[in-house]
Amino acid sequence: MRLRTGLVGLGKHGLRYAKHISADVPGLQLVAVCRRDRRAGEDVASDYGCDYVADARTLAERDDIDLIVVAAAPAVIEEVVSLAAARGKRLLIEKPVAPDLHTGLRVLAEIERSGAYCAAGQTLRLNTVAREIERRVGDLGRLDSLIFSQRFPPQLDLEWLDDPTQSGGGNVLHTGVHCFDLCRVLSRAEPEAAFCTAHSVHTRHTEDVFASCIEMSDRSLASVSCSRTTRSRNGLIEVTGELGQLVGDHVLNQLYRLGPTGREEIALPPPTHTVLELLRAVTEDCHRDRPPTIPYRDGLAAVAVADACYRSIASGRKERVVMPPGGP
């Protein structure tokens, strides 16, 4: 049996979901898509032989949909979850899973009250390099530091991204959450406090450059710095422990280890299509009736770090990370 799927959002990322749902995951069937731009939405619906729905609320209420994927501006998440969860539908929420921590806590309460399946789209943890570092990180012994650096071109075509009422924030929330999630995954520790500074180069209302330092519960320090200001791309991940370092780039699909004898190159398989891997995991979860491989709480834990970073930017001080009640 295939999960009848509705997709909210048809931007660059949403179109990836549409393609994979339609062509690459046999357990899924694309039933309906939703986008504010009617002409563009109808064109996509025609291409994939599915329905176009103008309003996300209408899509969430349809009886012929089992799974809803939200890959749209974070401002729509709470309403979609509220309607869908009450009707027993399964959900996949792309990162960030909420526009802010307070909204995310309300969404979490709704999910847990209804018992709805809800996965978080923290797709970077499914990346080939990130997975290999996670597999090997125990070989480093005690961890001391983690460094994440992501640099991408400006994203000026998405007007909602620079509108805090729709996006919830800028680069801290939309790029940083990937790294904040990996801080937890790779260290197996929890973020406790953050100091952050940020500014704008191309954006007017949100930040497109930031640098942060995060104190982890195992006493390691994580440095996360991201920007969308350059005509280049990189995704540095460096994990340092008492026995050596793992240094990789999740964009360039490269990884090596530094130790007492020098540098050791690590052979990797081809880059993973992370959206496809996530959809496969969600499909398997649902068919086996098991909890989400990446639960909503994990996505909200990353938003909690972003929340501390924004408070730090405003105060100029280190701020405590307030994790969701009950732990991530």
BELRA-V664824 format. One record per helix or strand. SS is the DSSP state (H for helix, E for strand). FROM is the first residue (numbers start at 0). TO is the last residue. If there is no record, write none. Layout:
SS;FROM;TO
SS;FROM;TO
This chain:
E;2;7
H;11;22
E;27;33
H;37;47
E;50;52
H;55;60
E;66;69
H;73;85
E;89;93
H;100;113
E;117;120
H;122;125
H;127;139
E;142;151
H;158;161
H;163;166
H;170;173
H;175;186
E;190;198
E;208;215
E;220;227
E;233;240
E;243;248
E;253;258
E;261;264
H;273;287
E;294;294
H;295;314
E;318;319
